[in-house]
Amino acid sequence: MTSGASTPPSCALPGTPLALASKGLDACVHCGFCLQACPTYVNLEDENDSPRGRLVLMRRMLEGDIALDDPTTAQHIDRCLGCRACETACPSGVPYGDLLEATRATMAPVRGVPFVARAVLAVFKHPVLLRTALLGARLFRATRLPQLLAQILPARLAFPMAMIASTTPANLRSSAVRTTSSRTSVTPPSTPAVTATCLTGCVMSGLFSHVNDATDRVLTHNGFQLQHTRAQGCCGALHAHAGDLESARALARINVAAFEQSGTDVIAVNSAGCGAMLKQYGHLLHDDPAWAARAERVSARTRDISELLATVGPIAGTASVALRVTHDPPCHQMHAQRVVSPPLTVLRAIPGLALIPLEDADQCCGSAGIYNLVEPDTSDAVLAPKLARIAESGADWVATGNPGCMMQIGAGLLRSKSRARVVHPIELLDASYEHRP
């Protein structure tokens, strides 16, 4: 997503997304604070696979020293997860995420997009194809074959099976024990209820509809007046991250128009990656006169579900959910949205829940949208230490608020034969509200 800056004097790529975003390159002072925050640098130990190294490669492409189709440079750019942990660590405010997307958008017309990525992005761009694919995944999940195949197929085929198996809804209500009267009532707010609508999402509605249902119940229980928004679709995050900015903008316009019609005070999002994308719609469409202001208004109304609940409490649960849980914050919640404490506030509102700290929780799990499909080896290398830290925590459940992270970590746990499972934080809070004797 370009910044609209003018083309620099010594530019070999005038008018390209990278040239328009190039002002961000000047902010880097090469201090190296980003290195240890970067999962690919930590795991691959190559300067060119660090944010600082990639910024140097971007500048060299911009100045004409490296061709846009140079395979070695492309490999280093492709290996970036786009987790944006470097932005949190950076003292100079380098807009690395914007620069990465601009670089990929500049390279794509010359070198193309890998086949797997191109196929997945095409499906997500067309609602009929997407609904069909997700329906097929749900039907396949219902056979319980994915769980079996995840253990017997070769690793590269087994992992996608484990990802599908990991989306099976957890039975949390059996763990909830009522501690207060079932007649406990919620005091209605003294001020008019805040109106809210939810981004239902594509993967969330297709494979995690139980989380969407829990989100609706939790928001209602906390006094929000819910309205449903029709005609919404894929947020476009996957396309933007891959450098297909035109498709991302087209999808953004659909959602901007849909959420304008809802007229609610806030837009609640239970998928961290999608929430980060909606909050950037204003930037994505900033140079489109017909849509810029409209997109900015939608971005201003968007809230992560935990961020929204933290503004009202949330209301404490009425049932004890006696589970050992550790929290793994999604990168696009912690680093892109800078939403850090609200998810913990949500979890602490659950009676009986033992919240266990997770070492290196700020490190990426290796999912990064479709990264685990197009860069599986690096994704595995990034996931391995995450699974080790989870095992060391002794937790039985890993709470995380993003579907990609839920599937990545869930698949890793299943493949490693861990007893731990993944759950969305909202499911846990919902269980403390929803249990009935």
C-alpha positions in Angstrom: 0.0 0.0 0.0 1.8 3.0 -1.3 2.2 6.3 0.6 1.7 8.7 -2.3 5.2 10.2 -2.0 6.9 11.7 -5.0 9.4 9.6 -7.0 13.0 10.0 -5.6 15.5 11.7 -7.9 17.8 8.6 -8.4 14.9 6.2 -9.2 15.0 3.5 -11.9 11.4 2.6 -11.3 9.4 5.8 -11.5 5.7 5.5 -10.9 5.9 2.1 -9.4 4.4 1.3 -5.9 7.9 1.0 -4.5 8.9 4.4 -5.9 5.8 6.0 -4.4 6.5 4.3 -1.0 10.2 5.0 -1.1 10.2 7.8 1.5 9.8 5.0 4.1 13.2 3.6 3.2 14.9 6.9 4.3 13.7 6.3 7.9 15.9 3.3 8.4 19.1 4.1 10.3 20.4 0.5 10.1 20.5 0.2 13.9 19.7 -3.6 13.8 17.1 -3.5 16.5 14.8 -5.4 14.1 17.1 -8.4 13.7 16.2 -10.3 16.8 12.5 -9.5 16.3 12.5 -11.0 12.8 11.5 -14.7 12.8 13.2 -15.4 9.4 16.5 -13.8 10.5 16.4 -15.7 13.8 15.8 -19.0 12.1 17.8 -18.6 8.9 20.6 -16.4 10.2 21.0 -14.5 6.9 21.2 -10.7 6.9 19.3 -10.7 3.6 16.4 -12.4 5.4 16.1 -9.7 7.9 14.1 -6.4 7.7 17.3 -4.4 7.5 18.7 -6.6 4.7 15.5 -6.5 2.7 15.3 -2.7 3.0 18.8 -2.6 1.4 17.6 -4.9 -1.4 14.5 -2.7 -1.9 16.7 0.4 -2.3 19.0 -1.4 -4.7 16.1 -2.4 -6.9 14.8 1.2 -6.7 18.1 2.6 -7.9 18.5 0.0 -10.7 21.3 -2.1 -9.2 19.2 -5.2 -9.0 16.7 -6.4 -11.6 13.1 -6.9 -10.5 13.2 -10.5 -11.7 16.5 -11.3 -9.9 15.8 -14.8 -8.4 18.0 -14.4 -5.3 16.4 -11.1 -4.4 12.9 -12.6 -5.0 13.7 -15.4 -2.7 14.6 -13.1 0.2 11.5 -10.9 -0.4 9.3 -14.0 -0.7 10.6 -15.4 2.6 9.4 -12.5 4.6 6.3 -13.4 6.7 5.0 -9.9 6.8 4.5 -10.3 10.6 5.6 -6.7 11.2 7.4 -7.5 14.4 10.2 -5.3 13.1 7.8 -2.3 13.2 7.3 -2.8 17.0 11.1 -3.0 17.5 12.0 -0.1 15.2 12.8 3.2 17.0 12.7 5.1 13.7 9.1 4.2 12.6 10.0 2.5 9.3 6.7 1.5 7.6 8.1 -1.9 6.7 4.7 -3.6 6.0 3.8 -0.9 3.5 7.2 -1.2 1.9 7.0 -4.9 1.6 3.6 -4.8 -0.1 4.8 -2.1 -2.4 7.9 -4.1 -3.3 5.9 -7.2 -4.1 3.4 -5.2 -6.1 6.3 -3.7 -8.1 8.0 -7.1 -8.7 4.8 -9.1 -9.6 4.2 -7.8 -13.1 7.8 -8.7 -14.0 8.4 -12.0 -12.2 4.8 -13.1 -11.8 3.2 -14.7 -8.7 3.9 -18.4 -7.8 1.3 -20.8 -9.1 0.1 -21.9 -5.6 -0.4 -18.3 -4.5 -2.0 -17.3 -7.7 -4.5 -20.2 -7.4 -5.4 -19.5 -3.8 -5.8 -15.7 -4.4 -8.1 -16.4 -7.4 -10.4 -18.5 -5.2 -10.5 -15.9 -2.5 -11.3 -13.2 -5.1 -14.4 -15.0 -6.4 -17.2 -15.6 -3.8 -18.7 -18.6 -5.6 -15.4 -20.4 -5.8 -14.6 -19.5 -2.2 -17.9 -20.7 -0.8 -17.5 -24.0 -2.8 -14.0 -24.6 -1.5 -14.9 -23.9 2.1 -18.0 -26.1 1.8 -15.8 -28.9 0.5 -13.4 -28.4 3.4 -16.3 -28.6 6.0 -17.7 -31.7 4.4 -14.2 -33.3 4.4 -13.7 -32.3 8.0 -16.9 -34.0 9.0 -15.6 -37.3 7.7 -12.8 -37.1 10.3 -10.4 -38.3 7.6 -8.2 -35.2 7.9 -7.2 -36.2 11.4 -6.3 -39.7 10.3 -4.4 -38.5 7.1 -2.5 -35.9 9.1 -0.7 -38.8 10.9 0.0 -41.1 7.9 0.7 -39.0 4.9 4.1 -37.5 4.0 4.7 -34.3 5.9 4.0 -31.9 3.0 0.6 -33.5 2.4 -0.1 -34.2 6.1 0.1 -30.6 7.3 -2.8 -29.3 5.2 -4.9 -32.2 6.5 -3.9 -31.3 10.0 -4.9 -27.7 9.4 -8.4 -28.7 8.3 -8.7 -31.1 11.3 -7.7 -28.3 13.7 -10.8 -26.2 12.7 -13.1 -28.7 14.4 -15.1 -26.9 17.1 -13.9 -27.5 20.7 -16.3 -28.8 23.3 -15.7 -26.2 26.0 -19.1 -26.2 27.7 -18.3 -29.6 29.3 -15.4 -27.8 31.1 -17.6 -25.0 32.4 -19.0 -25.4 35.9 -21.6 -22.9 37.1 -20.5 -21.0 40.2 -23.4 -18.5 40.4 -27.1 -18.7 40.0 -28.5 -19.2 36.5 -30.7 -16.2 37.2 -27.8 -13.9 37.5 -28.7 -10.9 35.4 -26.7 -8.3 33.5 -27.3 -4.7 34.5 -28.4 -2.9 31.4 -26.1 0.0 30.5 -27.2 3.5 31.6 -26.4 5.0 28.2 -27.8 4.0 24.9 -26.3 0.7 23.6 -23.4 0.9 21.1 -24.5 -0.5 17.8 -22.1 -3.0 16.3 -21.8 -5.2 13.2 -19.3 -8.0 12.7 -17.0 -8.8 9.8 -18.0 -12.4 9.2 -14.9 -13.0 7.1 -14.3 -15.8 4.6 -12.3 -18.4 6.5 -14.1 -17.4 9.7 -17.5 -17.9 8.3 -16.5 -21.0 6.3 -14.5 -22.9 8.9 -14.9 -21.1 12.2 -18.6 -20.2 12.1 -18.8 -21.4 15.8 -16.4 -18.6 16.7 -18.6 -16.1 14.8 -21.6 -17.4 16.7 -19.8 -17.1 20.0 -18.8 -13.5 19.0 -22.4 -12.5 18.5 -23.5 -14.0 21.8 -20.6 -12.3 23.7 -21.2 -8.9 22.2 -25.0 -9.1 23.0 -24.2 -10.3 26.6 -22.0 -7.2 27.0 -24.7 -4.8 26.0 -23.9 -4.2 22.3 -26.8 -3.9 19.9 -25.9 -6.1 17.0 -26.8 -5.6 13.3 -25.9 -7.9 10.5 -24.2 -6.5 7.4 -25.0 -8.2 4.1 -22.9 -8.1 0.9 -19.6 -8.0 2.7 -16.8 -10.3 1.5 -13.1 -11.2 1.7 -11.1 -8.3 3.3 -8.3 -8.5 0.7 -5.5 -9.0 3.1 -4.1 -12.0 1.3 -4.0 -10.1 -2.0 -2.3 -7.0 -0.5 0.3 -9.1 1.2 1.1 -10.9 -2.0 1.4 -7.6 -3.9 -1.9 -7.8 -5.8 -3.0 -4.3 -4.7 -5.6 -3.9 -7.4 -7.5 -7.0 -6.3 -7.1 -5.8 -2.6 -8.6 -2.4 -3.5 -11.5 -4.0 -5.4 -12.3 -6.2 -2.4 -11.9 -3.2 -0.1 -14.5 -1.2 -2.0 -17.0 -3.9 -1.7 -16.6 -4.0 2.1 -16.6 -0.2 2.4 -19.9 0.0 0.6 -21.4 -2.8 2.7 -20.3 -1.4 6.0 -21.5 2.1 5.0 -25.0 0.7 4.7 -24.9 -0.8 8.2 -24.6 2.6 9.8 -23.4 1.1 13.1 -21.1 2.8 15.6 -18.4 0.1 15.3 -17.3 -2.8 13.2 -16.1 -5.8 15.3 -13.5 -8.1 13.9 -12.5 -11.5 15.5 -9.8 -12.2 13.0 -6.6 -10.2 13.7 -5.3 -10.2 10.1 -8.7 -9.0 8.7 -9.0 -6.3 11.4 -5.5 -5.0 10.5 -6.6 -4.8 6.9 -9.9 -3.0 7.5 -8.0 -0.5 9.7 -5.8 0.2 6.6 -8.5 0.7 4.1 -8.1 4.4 4.4 -4.5 4.1 3.4 -5.1 1.5 0.7 -7.6 3.7 -1.1 -6.1 7.1 -0.2 -5.4 8.1 -3.8 -8.9 7.2 -5.0 -11.0 10.4 -4.8 -14.3 8.6 -4.9 -13.4 6.2 -2.0 -10.6 7.7 0.1 -12.8 9.5 2.7 -15.4 6.6 2.7 -12.6 4.1 3.4 -11.1 6.2 6.1 -14.5 6.3 7.9 -14.8 2.5 7.8 -11.2 2.1 9.1 -12.0 4.5 12.0 -15.0 2.4 13.1 -13.1 -0.9 13.1 -12.2 -2.6 16.4 -10.6 -5.9 17.3 -13.2 -7.9 19.2 -11.0 -7.9 22.4 -10.4 -4.2 22.0 -14.1 -3.6 21.9 -14.9 -5.8 24.9 -12.2 -4.2 27.0 -14.0 -0.9 26.7 -17.0 -2.3 28.6 -15.2 -4.7 31.0 -15.9 -7.3 29.7 -18.7 -8.6 32.0 -17.2 -11.5 34.0 -18.4 -15.0 33.3 -20.9 -16.8 35.5 -19.3 -20.2 35.1 -15.9 -21.5 36.1 -13.9 -22.7 33.0 -11.1 -24.6 34.8 -8.6 -24.9 32.0 -4.9 -24.2 31.7 -4.6 -21.7 28.9 -1.7 -19.8 27.4 -2.2 -16.9 25.1 -0.3 -16.5 21.8 -1.0 -13.1 20.3 -1.4 -13.0 16.5 1.2 -10.8 14.8 -1.4 -8.6 13.1 -3.1 -8.0 16.4 0.1 -7.2 18.4 2.3 -5.6 15.8 0.0 -4.3 13.1 -2.9 -3.1 15.3 -0.8 -2.6 18.5 -3.6 -4.4 20.4 -1.7 -6.0 23.3 -3.5 -6.0 26.7 -7.2 -6.3 25.6 -7.0 -10.1 24.8 -5.6 -10.7 28.2 -8.3 -8.6 29.8 -10.9 -10.8 28.1 -9.2 -14.0 29.3 -8.9 -12.6 32.9 -12.7 -12.1 32.9 -13.2 -15.9 32.9 -13.6 -17.5 36.3 -11.4 -20.5 37.0 -9.2 -20.1 34.0 -5.5 -20.5 34.7 -3.6 -18.1 32.4 -0.1 -19.3 31.8 2.6 -17.0 30.3 4.1 -18.1 27.0 7.8 -17.4 26.5 8.5 -15.6 23.2 4.8 -15.0 22.6 5.7 -12.1 20.4 7.4 -14.4 17.8 5.4 -15.4 14.7 4.0 -18.9 14.4 4.8 -19.1 10.6 1.3 -19.0 9.3 1.2 -15.5 7.7 -1.8 -15.9 5.5 -0.9 -18.4 2.8 2.9 -18.3 3.6 2.7 -21.9 5.0 1.6 -23.1 1.6 4.1 -21.2 -0.6 7.1 -21.2 1.8 6.5 -24.5 3.8 10.1 -25.1 4.8 10.6 -21.7 6.3 7.2 -21.8 7.9 8.1 -25.1 9.6 11.3 -23.6 10.9 9.4 -20.7 12.4 6.7 -22.9 13.9 9.1 -25.3 15.6 10.2 -23.0 18.4 6.6 -21.9 19.0 5.5 -25.5 19.5 8.5 -26.0 21.9 7.5 -23.0 24.0 3.9 -24.2 24.2 5.1 -27.6 25.3 7.3 -26.0 28.0 4.3 -23.9 29.3 2.4 -27.1 30.2 -0.8 -25.5 28.9 -3.6 -27.6 27.6 -5.1 -24.9 25.5 -3.6 -22.2 23.3 -5.8 -19.1 22.8 -5.2 -17.0 19.7 -7.4 -14.6 17.8 -6.7 -15.3 14.1 -7.8 -18.2 11.9 -4.5 -18.7 10.2 -2.7 -18.9 13.5 -5.3 -21.2 14.9 -4.8 -23.6 11.9 -1.0 -23.3 11.9 -0.5 -23.9 15.6 -3.4 -26.4 15.7 -1.9 -28.4 12.9 1.6 -28.3 14.5 0.2 -29.6 17.8 -1.8 -32.3 16.1 1.2 -33.5 14.1 3.5 -33.5 17.1 0.9 -35.6 19.0 0.6 -32.9 21.7 -2.4 -33.0 24.0 -2.8 -29.2 23.7 -5.4 -27.7 21.4 -6.1 -24.3 20.0 -9.1 -22.1 20.8 -10.2 -18.5 20.1 -10.3 -16.4 23.3 -13.9 -15.5 22.6 -14.9 -19.1 22.7 -13.6 -19.3 26.3 -15.4 -16.2 27.4 -18.6 -17.5 25.7 -18.3 -20.8 27.6 -18.2 -18.9 30.9 -21.5 -17.2 29.8 -23.2 -20.0 28.0 -22.9 -23.0 30.3 -26.2 -24.5 31.6 -26.4 -27.2 34.2 
